Amino acid sequence: MSVNTATHPRTVLVTGAGRRLGREIAVALAQADWRVAVHYHTSRQHALETVADCAQWTGGSAAFDADLSDEAATRSLLPRVVAEFGAVDAVVNSAALFDYDDAASFGHAQMERHWRTNTAAPVLLAQALAEHLAARDAPAASGCVVNLLDQKLFNPNPDFLSYTLSKAALRSATTLLAQALAPRVRVVGVAPGLTLTSHLLTGQRFEQLHAASPLGRSSTPADVAAAVRFALDNRSVTGTTLLVDGGQHLMRFERDFSMM
């Protein structure tokens, strides 16, 4: 089935869009006239709030729950979005597990949990998007996958070992998928720096570390969302990673920001 992209609005699935950075990306894309499928796992109320905010800007938005650590649930997610919207043009893989471990506490179970959500799920969603675009005979470079990475891949430290390994694998998957899914699908990484406060890092300490960069500021949610939008819109970009971190990847940090 061929879909005329000139007559149907573009649709993007944003994972982890109920809260934090995923929510900011979803709303920014709605403001840019994307219809947004808001994925969530447990944050249903937050996801519905994101849908309501997106609906103020675009012709349609809806929430979809899925446990991305579950292969069957992940495989069914994009077809559910297609059933709701008729077509999907892009996936933004923002959802991520971020639990602490290090070389001393590392084990198979922790690595498996991070790998399933942070690496395997984005690959499965890219696969599903490619299959959907092929089924509707979409033209070259008409689809895009954006993977949210992390500046610490370029400025490594040993904290959050399983998380870092899973994101390093996703960085490699970004290159490999860009090769495998061309010419129809582009795959791009976006690597933020310190962007949002958390229960581990708040207040003045957050502000100090946010300013610890060559540019005197790290990334804001708006900066990251703008990079995602650029990646989605620029049909010549694939197989690369945009570092959006104020240059923090150029510096050396011995610990993760939350441990400093």
C-alpha positions, 0 to 999 in steps of 0.5 A: 500500500502506498501512502501519499506523504503530501496528503497525510500528516507525519506521525512519530512514536516517542517512547517514554513520552509520559515524563521528563525528556520524552515528554519534552520531545513529544510536545516539541514535535507536536508543535512542529505539526507531527502527530505523536504516539505517546508511549508509556509503561507505568506513567499512564496519567502523565502520558495522558497529560502529554497527549492533551498537551500535544493535541493543542498543537497537532491534529492527533495524539494518543497514548500507548502502553508497553513494557519494552523489556517484553519482546512480544509487547515491544513487537506489537507496539508499532502495529498498534500505532499504525492501526490508530493513525494509519501510518507511522513515519518515525520512531524516537527511542527515548525510554531508558532504564537507568539503575546504578551498578558498577564493576563490583556489583555487575551481574547478568540480571542487571545487564539483561534488564538494561539491554532489553529496554535500552538496546533490544527494544529500539532495534525491534522498533526500528525493524518494525518501522522498516517493515511498515514502510516497505509494506506501504512502499514508502520512498527512500529516506522517508522514515527515521529512527532517532536513538537517545544516547548519552555524552558519557559514551564519549567521555566514559566513567565506570558508574552505571556500568550496565546502563553505559554498556546498553547505550554503547550497544545502542550507539553501535546499533545506530550505525549498523541499522543505518547501513541495514535499513537504507535507503528507506530508513535513516537512523540517527543518534542524539547524545545529550549532556546533563539536562534535567534534575533528578532525585540524585542531583538537584538545586545548586549542585545541578546548576554547577555541574550543568555549567561545567562545560566549554560553553558554560552550559550543558543541554536543555530539554529544548536543545535536545528536542531541537536536535531530534527535530533536526534529525527527523527533518534532514533527509541527508543525515544517517548513521551519525550521532549529534552531541548536544551537551555544551561540549561536556564530551570534550572534558574528563569526568571521573564519575557520573554527574550524579555521583560527583 
